[in-house]
Amino acid sequence: MKKAMNWLKSIRPLKVLTVLFAGIFLFLTQACADPGVAKEPPQAESPYLERYDPTKDYPLSSPEGGMNNFSDVDPRAKLDEKAANDRGDALAKNSQKNIDQKGIDSPEQYGRNYKQGTPFGERVKNLGEDIGSSANELGEGVVKGTQRGIENLKGNTQNAAEGATKNVQRGAEDAGKNVQRTAEDAGNAVKRAVD
């Protein structure tokens, strides 16, 4: 009982009043608050709310032929189709240039020779000449490449030798300067010791 009496005596009325007023203030602010604060946030409209209207005319792709009267090519791929056509034209021009360089008068003559069937011996002879000229060109290319490599190797070894001699000369000069500085430093130290 003494503990309870001591506890009641230790309570200060100012603390009790502070707690009482804080509770009343909290109760009144919650009870009298704006009811709009606690309502649900507005829902954003869905982009899928648009419905199909049968009375409205929707634009369709124009029929171009192909399956189901529409284009069989993806409309996003028109640039790729143009690029493929350009590449095909470039390859055709390149093949025409190759035919002209090989000595055939026209593609029709080449086709005619193939259809008529030039004699086997002549075809082998032509093939042998083509292989021989290719081998000669390859041999010339290898010789030129080897010569160029040898010249580069000579130049590199000369540059390395010149660089090494320059490095040796610089090292000798640096060593001489270091010896001279060391001697000067020793002389200065002796002078200081004497003074």
Secondary structure, 3 states (H helix, E strand, C coil): CHHHHHHHHHCCHHHHHHHHHHHHHHHHHHHCCCHHHHCCCCCCCCHHHCCCCCCCCCCCCCCCCCHHHCCCCCHHHHHHHHHHHHHHHHHHHHHHHHHHHCCCCCHHHHHHHHHHCCCHHHHHHHHHHHHHHHHHHHHHHHHHHHHHHHHHHHHHHHHHHHHHHHHHHHHHHHHHHHHHHHHHHHHHHHHHHHC
